[in-house]
Amino acid sequence: MQDTNGTNGTADHLFSGKDLAVYSTYEQLLSELSTLGPFTVEPKKTSIHLVRNSGFAGVHPRKGYLYLNLRLDRALTGQRVAKAEQVSKNRWHNEIRLDSPDQVDGEVLGWLHEAYTLG
């Protein structure tokens, strides 16, 4: 994992005032992603983009949880999926709400792998 600014603290402002579980979930997400291969963390004003060759995921911290937005070639379904939106002919943005690090489980990791492979 590489941060575009060369430091690990550039996304810290996005977690200010948030519950500790939000940052812990983000750390768990990055830890699991690091097993897939190299990617870049690109902090933005209100979110964090995760990029391989192109963006494959976005992290949107909220007060008590975070939204993980996965860019896939299909819509995800199920109770964990807060929203699935088709953004082009072959791309969907799938929003998954994560309340705690233990929710970064096998199902989420499978989706992450799928998004990483496309990215």
Backbone hydrogen bonds, N-H to C=O, Kabsch-Sander energy under -0.5 kcal/mol:
donor,donor_aa,acceptor,acceptor_aa,energy
2,Q,39,F,-2.2
4,T,41,V,-2.0
6,G,3,D,-1.9
12,D,9,G,-1.5
14,L,11,A,-1.6
15,F,12,D,-1.8
16,S,12,D,-0.6
16,S,13,H,-0.6
18,K,15,F,-1.9
19,D,63,K,-3.0
22,V,19,D,-1.4
23,Y,19,D,-0.9
24,S,20,L,-2.3
25,T,21,A,-2.3
26,Y,22,V,-1.9
27,E,23,Y,-2.7
28,Q,24,S,-2.2
29,L,25,T,-2.4
30,L,26,Y,-2.5
31,S,27,E,-2.4
32,E,28,Q,-2.4
33,L,29,L,-2.4
34,S,30,L,-1.9
35,T,32,E,-1.2
36,L,33,L,-2.0
37,G,33,L,-0.8
40,T,51,V,-3.1
41,V,2,Q,-3.0
42,E,40,T,-0.6
42,E,49,H,-3.1
44,K,47,S,-3.3
48,I,59,V,-2.1
49,H,42,E,-2.6
50,L,57,A,-2.9
51,V,40,T,-2.6
51,V,49,H,-0.5
52,R,54,S,-2.3
53,N,119,G,-2.5
54,S,119,G,-2.3
56,F,50,L,-2.6
57,A,50,L,-1.5
58,G,69,N,-2.2
59,V,48,I,-2.7
60,H,67,Y,-2.8
62,R,65,Y,-2.8
66,L,98,L,-2.4
67,Y,60,H,-2.3
68,L,96,I,-3.0
69,N,58,G,-3.2
69,N,67,Y,-0.6
70,L,68,L,-0.7
70,L,94,N,-3.0
71,R,56,F,-2.2
72,L,70,L,-0.8
72,L,92,W,-2.4
81,V,78,G,-1.1
82,A,80,R,-0.7
82,A,95,E,-2.5
83,K,95,E,-1.3
85,E,93,H,-2.7
87,V,85,E,-0.6
87,V,91,R,-2.2
88,S,91,R,-1.5
91,R,88,S,-0.8
92,W,72,L,-3.2
93,H,85,E,-3.0
94,N,70,L,-2.5
94,N,92,W,-0.6
95,E,83,K,-3.4
95,E,93,H,-0.5
96,I,68,L,-2.8
96,I,94,N,-0.5
97,R,80,R,-1.2
98,L,66,L,-3.0
103,Q,100,S,-1.9
104,V,101,P,-1.9
105,D,103,Q,-1.9
109,L,105,D,-3.0
110,G,106,G,-2.1
111,W,107,E,-1.9
112,L,108,V,-2.8
113,H,109,L,-2.5
114,E,110,G,-2.1
115,A,111,W,-2.6
116,Y,112,L,-3.1
117,T,113,H,-2.5
118,L,114,E,-1.7
119,G,115,A,-1.9
